[in-house]
Amino acid sequence: MNDDLLREPTEDERKLLDVIMEDHIIRDGAWPIWQYVEAKLFQQHHLEAAPILTGTPRVTVRQSIASYGWFRTSSMVFASPQPADTIALSVSGMARSSRGHPDVKRFVAMLRYLCERQRNFNAQPDVVQRIIVTSEEIRAALSSNGQNSSQWDTWSWSMSNDDLQRLSKLIGEEPSTWNCAVTVEEKGFIVDVAPFIRPYHEVTNVEDYVKRLVAEIAPKAPPAELSYPHGLALPEAIDYLNAVWREHSSAPLIKIPRAEAAARLAFTCASAEQFDSQLSGLCQLLDALTMPDGSNVKLYEFDTFLSGHLPEGGYQRAHEAIETLRALFTLRAWRQHPANNSRWQEAAQRLGVTIPTADWNDAWRRLHLATIDALGIVREEFDGLDE
């Protein structure tokens, strides 16, 4: 939906845009009221304005009640303007009208200039400074752009005071410059340039402007919710791994001595003590792996065994999985004997947990998930084992 601001308007949307952008409106700089727009659209095209207006694209501004689109209205409810409400076009809307408007390129050029002033001011280490730009400075800068750069050559850049006045209003109407305070003076206006315009540095044209604007104001997508396994997923992963291993050995790889040990893997954790207990129980299950010859080995010895039996690509996957399982032991050792070193932090990062935490059950479920994934990779690579 956010990309819709950059799409071409439908035929009916274009007609609504053009009614609002009639020549006298461009000339006079005064946007019409809703009653006028409704009447003109019906008289000229036999169209109802309201359903067209409500179907045009809009972006919610930073998860607030404000929104931005091609149209602006003075109504408290965008979709239901009253006859006396003013209806105007934003910079993105003016750019979508077939009539065009000189303020589109002028605004983008002004924004680029304000960003340059923000970028080049002489910052001091101990003094907070205001970056003040006058309307005459804007007039001079834009006139220079119009004369020397082909990207701004569509309109005459010899701007009148009325042209500058319209630009000053746009500063307060476009989300990109909302935080730039405008003060009207007898001979023009001044702009207090805010640092929030930095994302528009070296903006090139209105399409570039709208893309950057949407990226800044659109609500950020929430992070994907972690898909946790069900409580019995870890015992099932061990059973599946053992079943595949039995094709190469007469004994299971991971022995579960008691039913209680398997059942504990499905428990939740409400405290740090329960987390530590669960982690210790998991490490006990992984602490002695049974080889085809009946010997018991540690994870690092099992890694050596696989390096001699798996092809190189398969071994590298299995090795990373075993390193994840070994991280469980590093984390357990740190929980039992805290020490100020980086090994436990690296282990926690590999396992996807933050310790300590306010949600120990979430931490356990993340360990649960990392262990299931690691066991699954080892199981998959068993297919490459020599008979």
C-alpha positions, 0 to 999 in steps of 0.5 A: 500500500505504501508504494501506491503513492508512486503509482499512476492515478486512475483516469477518475483520480486524475480528473479529481487532481486536475479539477483541484489544480485548475489554472487559476488555482495555480495562479492565485495559490488558494486551494478550493473548498470541497463544495466547489470541487464536488460541483466541478467534477460532476459538471465536467465529468459526471463523477462523484468526488467522495468515493474517488477521494477515499480510494486514493493512497495514504500512508499513516505517519509513524503509527500516529493518527496523522496520514499523508497522501495525494490530497489534504483536507481541512476536515477532521475526518479525511474521508468525509470533508464538509462543503466548506472544508478546503481541499489541497494537494500535497507535493506528491499529489501535485506531481500526479496532476496532468497540469503540473505545478512549479512548486513541486520541483521548487519544493524538492530543490528547496529541501535539497538546499536546506539539507546542504545547510544542515550538512555544512554548518560549523558545529561547535563542541560546546554551543548549541546552534540554530541553523537559520535560512532566510527566504532570500537565501532560498530565492537565490539558491533556487534561482542558481539551481534553475540556471545551472542544472538541467534537472530543474529546467521545466519552470522559470525560477525567477520566483516572486514573493507569492512563490516563496510564500507558497513554499513557506506553507509547504514546509509546514504541510509536508512531513519531511519538513514538519519539524522545521519552524517557519517564522514570517517576517515583514520582508519574507520568512526564516526557516529554523532547519531541523536535523530531521531533514537529513534523510533527504540529503541530495534528493534528486526529484519528486519520485526520489523524494516520495520514496524517501518520505514513505521510508521515513514516515510509514509504520515499520513492519513488526519483527516476525514473531519467533515460531516456537516448537511445541513442548514435545518437539525436542524429545521428538527430535531426539527420537528422530535422530536416534531412529536415523542413527540406528541405521548405522549402529546397534544403539541410539546415539543419545540415550535417555535413561529415564522417562522423567528426563525426557518429560522435563524437556517439555517443561516451561521455565518461570524462573532463573532456577528452573532455566538452569535446571532445564539447561543442566538436564539437556546437557546431561542428555548430550554429554555422552553420545554412543558410537557404533562401536559402543563407546561413549564420546563427548560432542567434540569427539563426535565432531572428529568422528563425523569429519572422517565420515562425511563429505566436506560440505556435509561435515561443515554443516554438521560441525556448525550444528555441533558448535551450537550444541556445545554452546549449551555447555558453555552457557551452563558452565557460566551459569554455574560459575559466572566469569567475566569472559566473552565465551559465554556471550558468544555462546548466548549469541549463537543460541539466540538468547539474552541472559539474564532476562525478564522472561526465562521461559522465552530464553528456554524456548529459544534454547529449545529451538536452537537445539532442535535445529542443530539436531535436525542438521546432524540427522540430515547429514547422517545420510552421507555417513559411510556404511 
